[in-house]
Amino acid sequence: MGNTYIQHLKNKAILKKLILLPLMAILLFACEVEKDDAQEEIEYEAPEPIVEEYGYILNDFQVVRDTIQSGDTFGDILDVNGVTADKILEVAHKFKDSFDVRRIMVGKPYVLLNSKEEPHTTQIFIYETNAAEYAVVDFRDSVNCYTDSKPVIYEERVAAGIITSSLSQTMEDNNLSPAMTDKLAKIFAWTVNFFKLQEGDNFKVVYTEKFINDTIPAGVEEIKAAYFEHNGNPIYSFNYEYDTIHNKFEYYDEKADNLKKAFLKAPVAFSRISSRYNLNRRIAYYGYKVRPHKGTDFAAPLGTPILATSNGTVINSEYRGGNGNYVKIRHNGTYETQYLHMKKRNVRVGQKVTQGDVIGWIGMTGNSGGPHVCYRFWKNGKQVDPFKQDLPLSTPLSKGLQKDYFAYIAPLKDKLDCIPY
Ligand SMILES: [Zn+2]
């Protein structure tokens, strides 16, 4: 009896351990497990035991790789490699449309697939027009010529960074491409003041990278999910296909709200505010008299593009007095925006513009001490401070799609959370 009781206690202890251990393991390795899952999701083509390239089994040939040198001609290269003059002429005449042999360029790589036997006559000539596309001339039997492209794959990657000085500098420090900076700036243009980034602000991304032939990187294809922490405020964004028929994607946050606002935070992508909307501004030049400033000045280098902060119609585009070159846009019955001191205007009166369109370039025309755009925000015909307005959001994700959306983003959000800095 006593033994059984002790045994019972032991069993209980073992049971407890058995329950606790896996629980701890799950807690400890939650992120690790996620990573493994991510590995499995990565698409790749298994390496072939036989070397196949350009659609040919390279093992069957003597392979010569070279680049076009100055003075090389298509005829010379193939003549040296035993191709008869009439076959060379045939290519030049018959296949001018798919491959113009006179337009081979110095520095471009080419491959000769020669017969393995002496005298190693060229069977196939491959010329790389660019990193992905190539032209093939097959001299076996009757001459055949065609163009093709290398297989493209997309690999899922993750990255993270902590802002030290600028976003682009952080990208550089983390070996990430400038394209990533542009893509992130675009995703968060409505929610993050990129001209007010602070040390310690940080980001994480889950993205796909394009690879040609498994190995040649061809740039960031898509940011699937991103996280940006600005001033201690976390913002998530997920690229979601809200219209599968028309292939339309949009970034939404973890609550399915659209990251886009009806207005951009600033009319310049990267700039700093040099003067705020201030009705009590006093200026030394005017003897410290009150000279209200009804705009917000964004300083940026001369020639920086100025963007329409929302969709609308251009109602003014002219040069006038202190405004210099300026543009004014009517967005709806309530809002208008105005952009002053442009070096050059890019829109005409009556023209429809979309949020983010370049409407002109930073200048210092009119009354302007230095290169900047004075951004004026009109509400019901009065100039107001855009930073004090509760500006409308653009359309959120429809209710019917939200269940699917939350299921889609759950693993992506875990993945983001698990990316180490
Ligand atoms: Zn101003």
Residues whose N, C-alpha, C, O or C-beta is under 5 A from the ligand:
A	BS01	ZN	G295 T296 D297 C374
